[in-house]
Amino acid sequence: MISFRRARIDVRGQVRSMRRIVSVESRNRAVRAFVYCLPLAVVAVQATAQTPVTEPMKIAVDASYAQPLPIERGAPGLAESLRKLHTRASLIQINAHPDDEDGGMLAYESRGVGADVSLLALNRGEGGQNVMTGDFWDQLGILRTMEHQAANRYYGSHLFYTRVADFGFSKTLEEALKQWNHDRVLEDVVRVVRTVRPMVVTSVFAGYVSDGHGHHQTAGVMAQEVFNAAADPKMFPDQIKEGLLPWKPLKVYARVPFAQVTPKGIFDYATNKWEPVAFKNYVTGEPIQGVPSVTLTVPESEYNALYGRNYLQVAREGLNEQKSQTGGVAIPPPGKFDSPYHLYASRVTATVPAHEESFFDGIDTSLPAIASYLPTGAQAEVRMKLEAIAATVDEATQKYNANDPSASAPALAKGLSLTRGLIAELKASKLPDEARYNALHELQIKEGQFNFALGQALGASLLASVQTSLPGQSQGRSGPMGGGDNVFSTASGSPTAIPGQALLVGVHVAAQGSQPLQVDAVALSPNTGGEWKMTEQKGITGSIAAGTAQDAYIAATVPLNAPYTAPYFERPNLEQSYYNLTSPQYVTLPVMSYPLTAVATYTYNGVKGELRSVVQTAHRYNGLGVVMEPLLVAPAISVRVTPPAGVMPLKAGSVSLDVTVHSDVKGPAQGTLELKLPSGWTASPATQTFATKRDGEDMNLHFVITPKNVEAKTYEIAAVAKYAGKEYASGFQTIGYAGITPYPQYRDAKFRTTGVDVTVAPNLKIAYIMGTGEEVPQSLKDIGINVTQLSSDDIAKADLNGYDCIILGIRTYAARPELRTYNQRLLDYVKNGGVVVSEYQSPEYERDFAPYVIPVTREAEKVVEEDAKVSILKPNDPLFTWPNHIVPADFNNWVEERGHGFPGAFDPKYVALTEVHDQGQDPQQGGLIYAQYGKGYYVYLAYAFFRQMPEGVPGSFRIMANLISAKKNPNLSH
């Protein structure tokens, strides 16, 4: 038996494994694009303008991951699905960034209670750090979105975002709302709430300084304001016209702040200042006396015997997928952990104790309660039918057997049939729009859950992948679908298809349970537009015997006008703190739909079931083995210029520009590339030929550009490739790392360069130790510096004395453990006359790694206002006068922030050259400090040059030129 309250399941025997299956046909009258994970699958349904208000969106679920999580397979997965069928409870959590979420709470409510759970992040974390790759800004936003999706699988929730972008660390609520616009954020939050229609709204944040970040405070405010805003038809009426009816959540909670209260007040770790205890209820507008009290606690550490772990541990496995911020987290050992929440507002009329047991106290979450949406006179008949549906769930639960999950299948099939029948009746009824809308919303969720659970009970699964050939037409292949490792193979080793390409898709349908599977049809369903041509090459005939599988093969041709798989959002520059939508139908979704979904329909006990999965490609990676990734559509030729911006010295006779051409043509490809230059400029050669042998191949082309009369202004150079009669002027970069599903990010093949009066010492030899990844080495090429990147062996053994300067990239001591081991070699290099320029470091940078103490602790200051005034303390210092005279204007037009890791009480042997601070912050003098050590110099640079130089900020190049020229500076003693 299953205890739905506390999710304890008596496992009688061995659990069988099964693959993720998916459910539910998308209907023609869908209201808008939507992602619904059951438990974590993706599909977007096309929006229709001015849709009549007759029914809500049709919930569909297409799994974008080929394999389910281990905890979701076989009998444990079915037990969880039965738990979900037993309740109509629903909840959303609203936070600011990926990794803000209370994952333990989400996992407990979704997997333990069985609630339908959603997660909304205001932004994608574009302004965060990255310890895994060299991606920043919008590329980092894509990476963190993919990480967040991977994490969200463990939480068991549906994932959404608003249109705003993370503009960097924000210290105040006022700054965040000024950057984003209050109503822009609220509009998208209201849209999501009206879409998923949760009974309960929650947030990790309370909307006060205890949240520690202006973005966090905004999330806390929005979670409370949406309680009334989503219910008001006058708020964002265009959504109502689209078909999203108002929605009244029943309760709103936020986690109780963990900040300590002392006689000084409450500590704001964003500003490192004490503030008065002055919380506010944003639903009522009333102040809260003291710290918000505890209304309920969520038992995140409750043990689930089927998983072999507690819900917090499950959630931390998900958080560990978000490695870009921390490199990974530890899974906590077993032990008690409760998460406290405070109730801010409630529409519940039932009597509820002051200390609640759950978010849903006082709410009837039973299936028959769906009838309460209807007018009184219509409730009795519908309630009776809902009770019959609930009875099938009870029967499936009573017959649940871990040794034979198919024992639950007859009841699940009956429940699915009854649910569909009631949906059809309500659609045909003359009930008031809002009543019918709300009832259909919850019934469609149940329809999807029934379909999903039926597939689990039968052990039915579907896996679709691009294939190289039909069975028997290749050599040396074995296993199902010809994969030598019992998996599919791709046609070319590439995850991409190009317009006009012919594909062969294999669809592997298995009946792993004790019952045969009567397959009616197997087809491919395009998701993103264009006329796909489909021809069945081999079908599945009749019944699949229990314990066996059959394969179908379908030839598909990509339309010539097929949209590329790409982010559906973009912005013209970093100064704009929100995205424009290139495909508005996907608004609030993580990504656009993948191109193709395989669909298999089957019949069991006279009831139609459906299996769906996004078409995959298979790849072998060292260490990971064979990995399945969704098929993408990409251009035949991509053109990239990296970084996208830089500078050009005013006196430059010529400069170099490298352009990368990437081919996804399935075979050889040859074309030409030329540059579009400012008037009077020339390139040598004027045109170049590129030739690739196979798809996935890159070719780097080098141009020497001779400018004419360079001035201190911005110029643009564009690269254009010609292939097969078409022009290509943009390209994609694949964002990701091993273990995270990659995703393409597109950018025009343009280079924005600004004329700047900059000089460097002659014949410099510069070394660079890369940290967590940045584009400073590429940027230095703009001023004639080609750096040597030092390997681990170089750090340990190479003669360093031949370098004029060694630059330590950001967070090198976190990313390069060998640097900690051989740090003394760097100090000896400085002592012997060398120069080290250390970009900002994290707390791994111990006090004795520099010649004299530079304390970079977790409390190290940030200066986040990119236009904060910088005062030059020593304008005549040798480092600021040669070879370039540094002036306050060199700190103009910076992007995102001034810097991170400003040390506090550094050793007085260091000379501080600048002072800067945010509004209300104590002055910071640790942004650029240096000290002589022996014959050389050690420089610490907290200013964010790793952000400024790739964006072509002129002053950052002038300052860096002085630092790397220090060894040859005639005004410094050596």
N, C-alpha and C positions, 0 to 999 in steps of 0.2 A: 504494500500500500504506500501511497505517497502522501506525506504531510505537506500541504501547500503553504502552510504558514511558515514553517521553518525549513522546508526543502530537504527533509530527510527521506531517503529512499532505501528500501530493503532490497539489496541486490541479491537475486537468487541465481547464482551461477555466473558463468563467464560472460563478459560483455563483448559483443561482436562489433567490429569496426565497420564504418560506412562512410561514404563520401557525402559532402554537402549537397543537398538538393534544394531546389527553389520552387517558388510557386507563382501562380496567379497571372492570368492574362490581363494586359492593359487594355482598357476600353477606349472607344473613340471619343467619349465625352469627358476625358480627363481634364482637370482644371488647370494643372500647371506641372512644371517639371518637379520631380520629387525623388528623393532617395529613401528607400525603406529597407532596413537591414533585418533579415530574419534568419538567424541572428546576424549576419553581416554580409550583405550582398548589395549590389548597386544596380539601379536602373534609373533612367530619367524618362519621364513621360512628357511628350510634347505639350506645351501650353497652347491654349486657344484664346484669342482675344475676345472679350465680351461674351464669355461662355454663359449660357442661361443658368440661373441658379436652380438646378434640379437635383444635383447629387454632388458629393465631394469627389476629390481626385480618386482614381483607382489606384490602389496600392499594388505595386509590382515589385518583384525581387529577383534580380539577376545577379548571381554570385560572381564577383570579380576575382575572387580567390579560388583557385582550382581545388584546394583541399580545405576541409574544415579543421578547426582546432581539435586537438586530441580530446578535450573535455566535451566536445560536441558530437562525437562519433558514437554510433551504435546505441546500446541501451541507455547509457547516461544522457545522450542527446535527446532521445525520445522522452525520457523522464522530465527533462527540462521543458520540452515542448508541451507536454501534458500540463505541466504547472502553469504555463502561460495561457493555455486554453481555459483554465479554470477561473481566470480573473479578467476583468476589464480595466484594472488599475492602469494609470498612465502618469508619467512624470517627465519633466524636462529640467536639465540643469543648464544655466546660462553663465558662462565664464568669459574671460578676456582672450586667452591664448591657448594654443595646444599645450598640454601638460599642466594646466591650472586645475583640471578637473579632480573632484573627489572620486577617484576611480573605484575605491572600495565600496562607496555608497552606490554607485551606478551598478557595479557587478552584483551587489547584494539585492538591490531592488529588481534588477532584470532577471538574474539567474536564480536568486533565492526566493523572492516574492512572486516572480512571474510577471511583473509589470511591464508595460510597453514604455520603454525609456528612450529619451532623446537627449542629445548633447549639442549645445550651440556655443561656438566660440566666436567672439566678435571679430577677431582677425586671425590670420594664419601664421603669426610670429615672424614676419619679414624682418623686423628690426632686432631680432635676437642674435645670440652668438652661435657659432658652429664649430664644434670640435671634431667633426667627421669628414667634412669636405670643404672645398674652397668656395662654396656657394653662399652668396649674401643677397640681401634685398629680396626681390621678387622670386629669384631662384630659390632662396632659402624658404620663402613662403610655400613654394611647391614641394620642396623636400619635407617640410614640417607637416604639410597636408597629408602626404603619403605616409609619414610616420604616424600621424594622428589616426588615420584610417586603420593602420595595422594595430595600434593600441586599442582602438575602439572595438575591434573584434573581441577582445577579452572582456571589455565592459558589457558587451551585448546591447549596445545602444545604436541609435540612428544619429548621423553626424551632419551638422549644418554650420554655415558661416555667414556673416554679414558681408557687405561690400567694403568695409573699411580696412585699411592696411595698417600694420604695426609700424609707426613712425619712429620707434626707438623708445627707450626708457622715459616714462613720463612721471614726474613727481607729484602732479596734482590732478584732481578731477577737472578743474577749470581748464587746464592746458589740453587735456584729452578731448573735452567737449568742444573747445575752440578749434582744434585741428580737424575733428571728425564731423562736426555739426550734430547737435543733439538729435534732431528729428531724422537725420539720415540713418543714424544707428537705430533709433526706436522703430522706424518704419520697417526695417528688416527683421528686428526682433518680433514685432507684431506679426509680420508675415509668417514667420516660422511657427509661432504659437497658434495662429489661426489655421495653419496647415496640420500640425500634429495634434492639436486640441487636447492638451494635457490636463488632467485633473489637478495636478500639483506642479507649481513652478518653484525651482530652487536655485540657489547660487552658492558658490564657495565664499562670496564676498558680500559685505554689508553696506558698501557705499561710503566708507569712512577711511581715515588715514591708517587704521589698523590693517587695511588691505595691502598697504605697502607699495602701491603703484597706481598712477592715475588711470591706466587702462582697467585695472582690477576694480577700482572704485566705480568706474563707468558701468562695468558689468553688474555690480551690485545694485546700482541705481536702476538700470534697465530691467533687471529681474523683478523689481518691485513695481516700477511704473507700468510694465506690460500687463500687470494684473487687471488694471482698469482700462488701459489703452486698447487692448485686444478686444475688449467687450464693447467698445464704443464705435458704432457704425460711422460716426463723423470723423473718426481718426483714419486717415489714409483710405478714403472712399474708393480710390481706383482699385484697391484690392477686392473690394466688394463687387465691383463691376466685373472683375476677372472671374469671380465665382468663389472667392474665399469669404465665407460668412463670419461675422463676429463670433468670438468665443469668450466665455466667462470661466477662467480657471477657478477652482474652488478654494485653493489655498496657495500661499506663497511663503517660503522659508528661505533663510540663509544660514550658513554654518556660523556657529558662535565664534567670534573672533578669538584667536589664541593669544593675542598680544597682552602682555602683562600690564596691569594697572598699578601705579605707585602714587605716592603723594605728589610726584611731579606731573602726573597725568598718564598719557599713553604714548609709547614711543613710535614715531613714524620712521621706519627704516628706509623709506625713500629719500627723506630729507635729513635723516640722522638728528632729528629734533624731537623734543617732547611737546605734545599737544594736549589740550584739555580733552576730557572724556565727554564727547558731544555727539553721540549717535543720533540718527534721525530715521523715522519711519517714512519712506518715500511713497507709501500707499496713502497714508493719512495726512502726511505733512507734519506730524507731531514729533517733538523731540522725545528721545528715549532716556530715561533716567539710568545712569550707570551703563554697564555693559549689557547688551541683550542677553536675556536669561535663556536657559536650556529648556526647550519645550519637549524635545525627544532626542534619543540617541539611537544611531543606526549601528547595529552589532556587526561591523565589518569583519571581525575576526571569527564569526561563526563558521564552524567546520562543516564542509560538505563531504560526506563519506565517499560519494561517487567520484568527486574530483581528487580526493586525497589531499585537499588543502582548503584553506579558508578563503573567503571572498576577497580579503585584502591581498592575499598572496596572488590570487588570480589577476587582480587589477594591477599589481606591481609588475607582473610579467608583461602586461600591456604597456605600462609606463616605460619599461625597459626597451620597448620598441622605439621610443623617442630619444634616440641616442645623440642627436645633433647638439643638444643643450648640455649634456653632462657626460656623454660617453657610455651611459648605462647606469642602472641603479641596482641595488641589492634587493633580493627577495627577502622580506622579513621572516624571522623564525616564528613558529606558532606562539601565540600569546594573546591576551585580551586587548582589544582595541575597539573603542566606540567613538563614533563621530557625532558631536552634538550639533543640533540645529534649533534655531529660534523661529517661531511663527510670527510673521508680520501682518498677515491679514487672512480672513477666512469668510467664505460665503456659506459654510456648512451650518445647517440649522439644527442638526441633531446635537444632543448633549455630549460634549467631549471633555474628558478630564484635563486638568491643567497640565499634567505631565502625560503626554501621549505615548502610545505604544508604537505607532507607525505614522507615516505621512498620510495614510488613508483612514485614520480614525474618523468615524462619523460619516464616512462615504460608503454607500452600498456598491461594492465592486463586483457583485455577482453578475453573471450573464443576463438573467431575467430583468435586471435593473436597467438594461438598455431601453426597455419600454417606457421608462420614466420621461424620455424626451418627447413622447407623443402626447396629444391631447387626451384628457382623462377618458373620454368615451372610446378611444381606440386602444387603450393600454391592455385591457384584459385579454383580448384575442392574441395580440402580439406577445404578451408575457407568457401565455400558454405555449406558444411555439418556441419561445426562448428557453423555457423550462425543458422542453423536449430536446433542444440542442444541448443544454447543460447536462441532461441525463446521459447523452452519448459520451460526454467527457468523463462523467463519473464511471460509466461502464468501461471505457477504454482504460481508465486509471485502475479500476478493480481487476481488469484482466492483464494489466501490465506484467510482463515476465521478462526478466533480463536475459534468460536463455532463449526465449522465443518472442521477440518484440512484435511479430506479426499477429500475436493473439489480440492485440489492441486494434488491428487494422479494420475489422468489420464495423466496430463502433465509430471509428474515425471516419470511415467512408460514409456512414449514415449521417454523422454530424455535418460533414462537408455538404452532402446533398440537401439536408434541411436548411443549412445556412444559405446556400445558393437560392433555394426556393423562397426563403423569406426576403432575401435581397430583391429578387425579381418582383415579389408582391409589393414591396415598399416603393420600388421604382415606378410601378404602374399605378400606385395609389394617388389619391387626391389630397393627401396630408399636407399641412403647411410646409413650405419650403424648409424652414429652419429645423423643424422636427424631423422631417425625412432625412435631411442632410446629416444631422448629428447621429441618428440611428444607423444610417448607411455607413458612415465613417467607421464606427466601431464594428459593424458586421463585416465590413471588408477586411479589417484587420483579422477578424476571426476566420474568415474564408482563407486568407493566406496562411494562417497558423494551422488550420485543419489540413490544407493541402500539403504543407511542409511536413507535418507530423505523420500523415499517411505514407508519404514517401519514406520517411525514417522507419516506420513500422515494417514496411515491406522490404527494407534494405535496398531500395531503388536508388540508383545514382546515375549521373550523366557527366561525362567529361568530353569536351570538344577541343580539338587542336588542329592547327594547320599541319598537313602531311606532305611528304615528298612524292608519294605515288600510291596507287592502289595496291592491295595485297597481291603478291606474286609478281610484281613488276620491278622489284628491287632485289639486290643480293645482300646477303649477310645480315638480314634483319630478323628479329625474333620477338616474341611476346605480343600482347594485344596491340593492334594498330601498327604493328611493325616496329615498335620501339624496343631496342635491345635491352633497355632497363625497365621493361614493363610500363613505359610511358610513351607518349607520342613524340614524334620528331617534327621539326619545322621544315619548311620547304628549302630554306636557305641559311639557317642559323641566324636570321634577323627577326626581330619582333615586329617589323614594319612591313606593310604592303603599300604599294603606290597606286595612284589612279590608273585604271586600265589593266592592272595585273590580274591574271587568272590564278586562283587559289584552289587547293583541294582541302576541304575540311572533313576530318574524321570525327564522328560522334559515337562515343563508346557508352552504351547503355547496359547497366548491370543489374541483375536481380540477385542480390547477395543473401536475401533472407530465405525463409522456408517456403515461400509462395512463388509460383511463376508470375511473370509480368507480361500482360497482354498489351503490346505496344501498338498503338493505332497509327501514329505518324511521327516522323522526324523531319524537322525543317530548320532553316536558318532565318532569323528575324533581324533585318537591318535596324539600327537604332538612330542613325544620324543623318539620314537623307540620301538622296540620289537613287537611281534605278539600278539596283544590283541584279545581275543575271544569275539565276540559280538553276542547276541541272543535277538531278539525282543520278549518281553513278552506281550506287549500290544501296539498297534499302534493307531495313530490318523486317523480316517477315514473321508474322504470327507471334506466338508466345515465346518469351525468353524463359527457359527452364530455370527453376530455382538453383541458385549457386553458380549460374553461368552468366555470360554476357554476349552481346552481339554488337557489330559495328555497322554504321551507315556512313557512306561517303557522298559528299555533295560538292560539286564544282561551283565556284562562285567567282564572278568577275567584278572587281572594284569599279564603281562608276567613275567616269572621267571627271565628273564634278563633285566627287566625294569630299566632304569636309575633312581637313586634317584633324587628327586627335591632338588637341591643344587646350590650354587653359581657356575657359570661356570669358575670362576677365583680363583686362590690361589697363595700364595707366601711362600717360605720355612722359612722365618724369617722376622722380622721387619726391618732389615738392607736393605733388597731389597725394593726399593721404587717404584716398579711396579709389576703387576700381571703376572703370567703365565696363559695361557688359557687351561683349561681341555677340553673344548668344543668350539673350535675356531669358529664354525658357529654362535655363539651368540655375537661375538666381537662387542663392543660399545653399547650393549643393557643393560638395567637395570638388568634383571634377565633372566634365561632360561625360555622356555615355560613351562606352567603348563601342566600336563599329558594329560588331556582330554578336548575336546571342543564338545559341543552339537551343531548340525547344523539342522536347519529346512528350507526346501525349499518350496516356495509357488508360485502360479501363480496369477497374477492380470492383467487383460486386455491382456492376452496372453504373458505377460512378466514375466520371472522368477526373484523372489526376494529371499533373503537369510537372515536368522537370525542366529547369532552365539553367544555363550557365554561359557566361561570356566565353567566346572562342579564345583559346589560349595559344601560345607558342612555347616551345620547350628549349631550354638552354642549359648547358653544363658549365658550372663555375667551380673552380678549384676550391675545395673546402666545403662548399655547399652541395655539391653534386648537381643533379638535374633540378632545375627550377622552372616552374610554369609562370609565364607572364602574359597578360592580355595582349591580343593582337591590336596594333595601332595602324592608322593610316597616316602616311607621311608623304612629302613631296619627293619626286624622283631625285632632285638635286637640292641640297641645302648649302647656303653660303654663310659663313660666320666670320666676324671680326671681333677679336678679344684682346684686351678689354674694349668696351664700346666708346671710351672717351680717353682723352689724354691732352698733352700740350705739345706745342711746337716752339722751340726757341726762336726769338725774333731774328737772330742772325744765322739761322740754319741755312746751309747751302743746299742740303738734301736730307731727307728723313726716310726711314724704312717703314713699310707696312706689310704685315703678313696677313693673308686671307686663307681660310681653310674651306675647301670644297669637300662636301660629304655626299657620297652617292648611295642611294637605296635602290638603284636599278638592279634588277636580278640578272647580272651578267656585266660584260664590259660596257663602259660609257665614256664618251669623248665629247668635249665641248670647249667653249672659250670663256674667259673671264676678263672683264675690263673694269676700270674704275671711272666713276663719274666725279670729276674734280672741279674745284673752284676755278673761275675764269683766270686764264693765264698760267695755271699750274700744269705740269707735265708729269707723266709716269713712265718709268722705264722698267720693263717693256710696256708699251701702250696696251697690248693685249697678250694674254697668255693662254695656252692650250692646256686643258687638264684631261687626264685619261686614267680611269680606274678599271680594275680587272673584275671586281665583284662587288656585290652589295655590302654595305657596312664599311667601305673603305674611305679613308680621308686622304686628301692631297693638299699639302701646304704650298702656297704660291707666294713668292717674295717680290715686292715692288719697291723701287726706289723713287720717291716723289721729290720733285724739285718745285718748291713753292715760288711765288712771285710776290714781293713786297709784303711780307708777313707783318700784320699789325696785331695789336693787343685786342683781338676780338675772336669770336668763335667761327670756325669753318666746318663744313661737313663734306666727308668723302663717302661715296656709296660704291659698293661692289655689286656687279651684276653678272650672273652666269647665263650662258645660252646653251641649251641642250635640246635637241630634237624639235627645233622650231619654237621653243618656249623660253621665256626669260624667268630667272629665279633671283630674287633680290632679298631673300631672308633665309634664315636657317634655324634649326633647333639644336638645343643642348639637352642631352639626356641627364636629368637630375636624379640622383640617388646614390646608393652604395650597396655593397653586398648584403643581402637579406631584406632590403626594402624594395618594393615594386617601383621600378623606374618610371618617370613620366617626362614627356618632352616639354621644353619651354622655348618658345619662339621669340626671335628678335630680328629686326631689320638689320641687314648687313651694312651698317653705317658706322663710321668712325667720326666722332665729334671732337675736334681739336681746337685748342685755344692758344693763340699766340701769347707768349710770355717772355719777359726779359729775364732769362736765367742763364747762369754760367756755372760750370763745374771745373774743378781742378783737372789739369790734363793727365791723360794716361792712368786713370784710376783703375785699380784692380779690386773688385768688390766681391765678397762672398756673402751668401745668404743661407741662413738655417731656417727652413720652412717650419712654421708651427702648425696650427690647425687649418691653415689654408688661406691664402689671400693672393691678390694680383699685383702686389707691389713690385715683384721682380719684372713682370711684363711692362709695368708703367715706367720703370726706370729706363727702359729702352728709348723712351721718348726724348730723353736728354742725353742719349749716347752711351748709356751704361748697360753693358751686358754682364749680368751677375753670374757667378759660379755657385750653384747650389751644392751645399756640403752634405754628403751622405753620412750615415752612421760611422762608417769606417774612417771617413775624413775627420770627423769630430774626434775620434779616438786616436788616430795615428798620423794624419797628414801634417805637413809643416805649414802652420798658419801664418808664419811671419812674413810671407810674401804678399799678403793682402793689405791694402791700405785701410780697409774697413770691413768688419763682419757685422751684418745686420741680423738680429734675432727677430723672427716673425712673431706675430701675436701668439701668446700662450704657448710658447715653445716648451716651457718646462712641464706643461701638462701633456703635451703631445709627443715629446721626444725624451723618453726616460734616460737615454744615453747621455743627454746633455747634463743631467744631474750628476751622472757618474763622472763625467770628464769636465766638469765646470772649471776645475783648477787650471786646465789647459787654456781656457779662455782668459782667465785672470793673468796667467803668465804671458799670454800674447799681448795683453794690454800693458803689462809691466815692461815689456820689451819694446814698446813704442807703437803698438797697434791701437785701433779705435774700435770699440764695440758700441753699436747703437741698438738698444733693446726696445722694441715696441712693447706695448702694454702687456703685462703678465697677470696671471691669476694667482690665487693663494699658494699654489705649488712652488712659487718663486720664493724660496726661503731667504731669510734675512742675510745669510752670508754668501749668497750666490753673486752679489755685486761686491766690488772692492770694499765699500762701506755700506752701512745698513740702509736698505730701502724697504720699509715695511709695507708689503702689498698683502693685506689681510682681506677677509671676507667683508670687512667694514670699509674697505678702500672706497674713496669717493668717486662718483660719476658726475660729469658735467654734461647734461643732456640737451641744454638749449644751444642749438647749433650757431645761434647768433649772439651768444653771451659775449660781452665785451672782454677782449684779451688785452691786458696791460703789459707792455714790455718793460720789465724791471731794469734791464741793463742794455739799453739801446747801443752802447758802444762796446759791448763784449765782443771779443774776437769771433765767436761762433755766429754772431749776428751781423757781422760787418764784412765777412769775406767768405767766398767770392761774391756773394750777393748781400746787399744791405737790407736787412729784414725790417719791415715797418708794420704798423698795425693793419694796414690794408691787406697784408698777406694772410690775415685771418678772416677775410671777407668771403662771403658766398660759400661757406662750408655746408655740408649736408648732414642731416640726422642728429649729430651730436658733436660736442667738443672732444670727449674722450672718456675712457674707462681706466680704472686702476690707478687713480691719483693717490700716491702715498701721502701719509700724514707727516709724522715726525721723522723725516729722513735725516741722515747724518749731516751735521753742519759743514762737512768738507765739500758737499755738493753745492754748486752754484745754481740758483733758481733764476731762469731767464724770463719767466712770464708769471702772470697771476690772472686767474679767471674764476668765475663762480656763477651758478644759476641764481635766479631771483630768490632771495632769502637764504641762500647757502653761504657758509663761511668761505672766505677767499681761499683758493687752492693754488699753491705755488709748485706743486709736484708734477705739473704737466710736461715740463722740459727742464731737466736738471742734468748737470754733468760734473765730473770731478777728474782731476788728474790723478793717475795712479802709476807710479814709476815714470816711465818715459811716454806713456800713452794716456788715452782718455776713455772714460766710460760714460755713456749717455743713456739716460732712461727717458722714454718718450711715451707718455700716457695719452697724448693727443691721437685721435683716430685717423692716422695717416692711411691705414689700410682701407678706410672708407673713402677718403678724400681723393687719393691719387687715381684710383680706377674711374672716378667720376670727373677727372680732369680739372680739379680745383687748383688754379695756378699757384697760390701761395704755398701749398703743400710741397710742390716740386722745388720751389726756391729754398725753403727751409731744409728739406732733405738734402739738396745739393750742398748746402753748407756743412751739414753734419757729416756726410760721407767724404767731404774734402778736408776734414779736420787734420789728418796726418800731414797734409801739405800746406796747412795754413801758416803763413810766415809770422803771424802775430801771436801764435800759441807757442809756449815753451815746450821743447821736446827733449 
